[in-house]
């Protein structure tokens, strides 16, 4: 179901033999793609690489014909029987966690030198400690994110008003199926998101970790959703819960909950980076939510509220898509929203504000960037239409930036 996206990533990376794992957005059933389409995508790209069709096998274990295997050994024998005995073979396993003891299947296939293995499926299973231990150092993970703004715009056809669509993007879900529903059946979007939320929180987190205090877990998640883009510590959370709910939640419990949310890709933690000292800070993080539409199912989410942090959330995920390690910057007493360490050793700095039409706001947003004395690029992203250079700091309209990754 995610083979199309995986193929796009493979086109970029084109690595040698390994185990490739593509994680869902964080859910298992986001965007089903018929097996025929998956096969066509796989075969088409590998044909371009000179691979014969008979050397490629793609299995989706949510398909009925592949769901009846009782043992992983049966799947292993089936795969080897379907593929030729000679040449390099390419195997795609989608939702492989549905096979009992699938970790053993994965390992048995990988040790064969003439099989290149690709896995897609649910995070809760693919991130299990058993699989991590078994494949340690032998796989390359590709994390798939919800729609970027350019992908979101394309879902609504040609001649759309990008300003209007962007306001919708800031307050709606950008999971592919949710976007499809927003076009065809808008009233079904929130029930769909609720079912996904229940899947990841109840199934992937609560049941998997044998948690008993569901209300406490949800209160912590509510706090994170309300504080997107703010620096947060476990102590902040425990203190707020004590004052607002009367709960006495331990520091260690909050740490565990934060880890569960991160492992499920529901929340993304961002470390703080001391720009002057050129080092990562040991404590406190900023947190961003994988999909802003999820805020709608937890509590009222006014379209006009918290616009700055919503925009910051959008920019964070776009920076992840463009590559590099993304941190939150500390510059003296000020903050820089994002420091991006590129893989070639270069660096970029980003400040994000919904608008800086007010002179005082503009001065505040520029000041943190002005304190940075190196010559790496510095950007101020806003929804304002003017594009200005302030002594080397480029002010750019965020819609233009999102729609053109060359900027």
C-alpha positions in Angstrom: 0.0 0.0 0.0 3.0 2.3 0.4 5.0 0.8 -2.4 4.5 3.9 -4.7 6.0 6.2 -2.1 8.8 3.8 -1.3 9.7 3.6 -5.0 10.0 7.4 -5.1 12.4 7.3 -2.2 14.4 4.5 -3.9 14.8 6.6 -7.0 16.5 9.3 -4.8 18.7 7.0 -2.8 19.5 4.0 -5.2 21.4 2.2 -2.5 23.0 -1.3 -2.7 21.6 -4.4 -1.1 19.9 -4.1 2.3 16.6 -4.3 4.1 14.5 -1.2 3.4 11.7 -0.4 5.9 9.1 2.2 5.1 7.0 3.4 8.1 3.5 4.7 7.8 2.5 8.2 8.7 2.0 6.7 11.8 -0.8 4.4 10.9 -1.2 1.0 9.2 -4.2 1.6 7.0 -3.7 5.1 5.7 -3.7 4.7 1.9 -4.5 1.3 0.5 -3.1 0.9 -3.0 -4.5 -2.1 -5.0 -1.9 -4.8 -5.4 -2.0 -4.4 -9.2 -0.9 -0.8 -8.9 1.8 -1.7 -6.4 3.1 -4.4 -8.7 3.1 -2.0 -11.7 5.1 0.6 -9.7 7.7 -2.0 -8.6 8.0 -3.6 -11.9 8.2 -0.3 -13.8 11.0 1.1 -11.8 13.1 -2.1 -11.6 12.6 -2.6 -15.4 14.2 0.8 -15.8 17.2 -0.6 -13.8 17.4 -3.6 -16.2 15.7 -6.1 -13.9 13.5 -8.8 -15.4 9.9 -8.9 -14.3 10.2 -12.6 -13.2 12.8 -11.5 -10.6 10.4 -9.3 -8.7 7.8 -10.4 -6.2 5.4 -8.1 -4.3 3.1 -9.6 -1.5 0.5 -7.6 0.5 -0.5 -9.7 3.5 -3.8 -7.8 3.9 -4.8 -9.4 0.5 -7.0 -12.4 1.0 -4.8 -14.7 -1.1 -1.8 -14.1 1.2 -3.6 -14.0 4.6 -4.0 -17.8 5.1 -0.4 -18.6 5.7 -0.2 -20.3 9.2 3.6 -20.3 9.5 6.4 -18.0 8.4 8.1 -21.0 6.9 5.2 -21.4 4.5 5.6 -17.8 3.2 9.4 -18.4 2.9 8.8 -21.5 0.7 6.1 -19.7 -1.3 8.5 -16.9 -2.1 11.4 -19.1 -3.2 9.0 -21.2 -5.3 7.6 -18.1 -7.1 11.1 -16.6 -7.9 13.6 -18.0 -10.3 16.6 -19.8 -8.8 19.2 -17.6 -10.6 20.0 -13.9 -10.6 19.3 -11.1 -8.1 15.7 -11.3 -6.8 13.7 -8.3 -5.4 11.0 -9.0 -2.7 8.4 -6.5 -1.4 6.5 -7.5 1.8 3.6 -5.2 2.7 2.0 -5.5 6.1 4.4 -8.4 6.9 3.6 -8.1 10.6 0.4 -10.0 9.8 2.6 -13.1 9.5 3.3 -15.0 12.7 7.0 -14.7 13.7 7.5 -12.4 10.7 10.9 -11.3 12.1 12.2 -14.8 11.4 10.9 -14.6 7.8 12.6 -11.3 7.3 15.9 -12.6 8.6 15.7 -15.8 6.6 15.2 -13.8 3.4 17.9 -11.2 4.1 20.7 -13.7 4.7 20.3 -14.9 1.1 22.8 -12.9 -0.8 20.7 -12.8 -4.0 17.6 -11.3 -2.4 17.0 -7.6 -2.0 14.3 -7.1 0.6 11.8 -4.2 1.0 9.3 -4.0 3.9 6.4 -1.7 4.6 3.9 -1.8 7.4 2.7 -0.6 10.8 5.1 1.2 13.1 4.0 -0.6 16.2 5.2 -3.9 14.8 8.1 -2.8 12.6 9.5 -0.9 15.5 9.3 -3.8 17.9 12.4 -4.5 19.9 12.5 -8.1 18.5 12.8 -6.8 14.9 15.2 -4.0 15.9 17.5 -6.5 17.6 17.3 -9.0 14.8 18.1 -6.4 12.0 20.4 -4.1 14.0 22.7 -2.3 11.5 21.3 -4.1 8.5 18.4 -1.9 7.4 17.6 1.5 6.0 14.4 3.2 7.3 12.3 5.6 5.2 9.8 7.6 7.2 6.8 8.6 5.1 5.0 11.9 6.1 1.5 13.2 5.3 1.0 15.4 2.3 3.2 18.4 1.8 1.4 21.6 0.8 2.3 21.1 -2.9 0.8 17.6 -2.8 -2.2 18.9 -0.9 -2.8 21.6 -3.5 -2.6 19.1 -6.3 -5.4 17.0 -4.8 -7.8 19.8 -5.5 -7.1 20.1 -9.2 -6.1 23.0 -11.3 -6.9 26.7 -10.9 -7.3 26.6 -7.1 -7.0 29.6 -4.8 -3.7 28.7 -3.0 -4.3 31.2 -0.2 -7.7 29.7 0.6 -6.3 26.1 0.3 -3.4 27.0 2.6 -5.8 28.2 5.4 -7.6 24.9 5.0 -4.2 23.1 5.1 -3.4 24.7 8.4 -6.6 23.5 10.1 -7.3 20.2 8.4 -5.8 16.8 8.1 -3.3 16.1 5.4 -3.3 12.3 5.6 -4.0 11.2 2.0 -7.3 9.4 2.8 -8.5 12.4 4.9 -7.8 14.7 2.0 -9.8 12.4 -0.4 -12.7 12.4 2.1 -12.6 16.2 2.4 -13.3 16.4 -1.4 -15.9 13.6 -1.6 -17.4 13.3 1.9 -16.3 16.1 4.2 -18.5 14.9 7.1 -16.5 11.7 7.2 -13.1 13.3 7.8 -13.4 13.6 11.6 -14.8 10.0 12.1 -11.9 8.8 10.0 -9.4 10.7 12.1 -11.0 9.4 15.3 -10.6 5.8 14.1 -7.0 6.4 13.3 -6.4 8.1 16.6 -8.0 5.2 18.5 -5.8 2.8 16.5 -2.5 4.4 17.3 -3.3 5.4 20.9 -5.3 2.5 22.1 -3.8 -0.3 20.0 -0.2 0.8 19.3 0.4 2.5 22.7 -2.0 1.5 25.4 -2.4 -2.2 24.6 1.2 -2.8 23.4 2.6 -1.2 26.6 0.0 -2.6 29.0 -1.0 0.9 30.2 -3.8 1.3 32.7 -4.1 5.1 33.1 -5.6 6.0 29.7 -7.0 9.3 30.9 -3.5 10.4 32.1 -2.0 9.4 28.8 -4.6 11.4 26.9 -4.1 14.4 29.2 -0.4 14.4 28.4 -1.1 14.2 24.7 -3.6 17.1 25.0 -0.9 19.2 26.7 1.5 18.5 23.8 -1.1 19.3 21.2 -1.9 22.6 23.0 1.9 23.5 23.1 3.1 22.8 19.6 6.3 24.6 19.1 6.9 25.5 22.7 9.8 24.3 24.8 8.5 21.6 27.0 10.0 19.5 29.9 8.5 16.6 31.8 8.5 18.9 34.9 6.3 21.4 33.0 3.8 18.6 32.2 3.7 17.1 35.7 3.1 20.6 37.2 0.3 21.5 34.7 -1.4 18.1 35.3 -1.2 18.6 39.1 -2.8 22.1 38.8 -5.5 21.3 36.2 -6.5 17.7 37.0 -5.2 17.1 40.5 -3.1 14.2 39.2 0.3 13.5 40.7 2.1 12.0 37.7 5.7 11.1 38.2 8.6 12.5 36.1 9.4 9.0 34.8 5.8 8.2 33.8 5.7 11.4 31.7 9.1 10.4 30.1 7.7 7.0 29.2 4.6 8.6 27.6 6.7 11.0 25.6 8.7 8.1 24.3 5.6 6.1 23.3 4.2 9.1 21.4 7.5 9.6 19.6 7.9 5.9 18.8 4.5 5.9 17.2 5.3 9.0 15.1 2.3 10.8 16.6 4.6 13.5 18.1 8.0 14.5 16.8 10.5 15.7 19.4 13.0 18.4 18.4 16.2 18.9 20.4 17.5 22.4 21.3 20.8 23.5 19.8 23.1 26.1 21.3 24.2 28.1 18.2 27.0 30.0 19.8 28.4 27.0 21.7 27.7 24.7 18.7 26.3 21.9 20.9 23.0 20.1 21.6 21.4 20.9 24.9 20.7 17.9 27.1 17.3 18.7 28.5 13.9 20.0 27.1 12.5 19.6 23.7 10.0 21.2 21.3 7.3 18.9 20.0 5.4 18.9 16.7 2.3 16.9 15.8 2.3 14.7 12.8 -1.0 16.0 11.5 -2.7 19.2 12.5 -6.1 17.8 11.8 -5.8 15.5 14.8 -6.2 18.6 17.0 -9.8 18.7 15.8 -10.8 15.4 17.3 -9.4 16.2 20.8 -11.0 19.6 21.4 -12.3 22.6 19.6 -9.8 24.0 17.2 -10.6 27.5 16.0 -9.3 28.2 12.5 -8.0 31.6 13.7 -6.2 30.4 16.8 -2.5 29.7 17.3 -1.7 30.5 13.7 2.0 31.1 14.4 2.6 27.6 16.0 0.5 25.9 13.3 2.6 27.5 10.7 5.8 26.5 12.6 4.5 22.9 12.6 4.0 23.0 8.8 7.5 24.4 8.2 9.1 21.8 10.5 7.7 18.9 8.4 8.7 20.6 5.2 12.3 20.9 6.4 12.3 17.2 7.3 11.2 16.4 3.7 14.0 18.5 2.3 16.6 16.6 4.2 19.1 17.3 7.1 18.9 17.2 10.9 16.4 19.8 12.2 16.9 21.4 15.6 15.4 24.3 17.6 18.1 27.0 18.1 19.1 29.0 21.1 20.9 32.2 20.4 21.8 34.2 23.5 18.5 35.0 25.2 16.6 34.6 21.9 15.4 31.6 20.0 15.7 30.6 16.4 12.8 28.4 15.4 14.9 25.9 13.3 18.5 25.2 12.7 19.0 22.7 9.8 22.3 20.8 9.7 22.7 19.6 6.1 24.4 16.3 5.3 27.1 18.2 3.3 28.1 20.1 6.5 26.3 23.3 5.6 23.7 24.9 7.8 20.5 27.0 7.4 18.5 29.1 9.9 14.8 29.6 9.9 12.5 32.0 11.8 8.8 31.5 11.3 6.1 34.1 12.0 2.5 34.3 10.7 3.0 38.0 9.9 5.6 40.7 10.7 3.6 43.7 9.5 4.0 45.2 13.0 7.4 46.9 13.3 7.9 45.5 16.9 7.2 42.0 15.7 9.6 42.3 12.8 12.4 43.6 15.0 11.9 40.7 17.5 11.9 38.0 14.8 15.0 39.5 13.1 17.0 40.0 16.3 17.6 36.3 17.0 18.9 35.8 13.4 21.0 39.0 13.6 22.9 37.6 16.6 24.2 34.7 14.5 27.6 35.8 13.2 28.3 33.0 10.7 27.6 33.3 7.0 25.1 30.5 6.5 21.7 31.3 4.9 19.1 32.9 7.2 15.4 33.0 6.4 12.3 34.6 7.8 9.2 32.8 6.6 5.8 34.6 6.9 2.5 34.8 5.1 3.3 38.4 4.1 3.5 39.1 0.4 6.6 41.3 0.3 10.0 39.6 -0.1 12.8 41.7 1.4 16.5 41.2 2.3 17.4 42.5 5.7 21.2 42.6 5.8 21.5 39.1 4.5 18.3 37.7 6.1 15.9 36.7 3.4 12.2 37.4 4.1 10.2 34.9 2.0 6.5 34.3 1.6 5.9 30.9 3.1 3.5 29.7 0.4 6.1 30.4 -2.3 8.6 28.6 -0.2 6.4 25.5 0.3 5.5 25.3 -3.4 9.0 25.6 -4.7 11.7 23.5 -3.0 14.4 25.3 -4.9 14.0 28.3 -2.7 
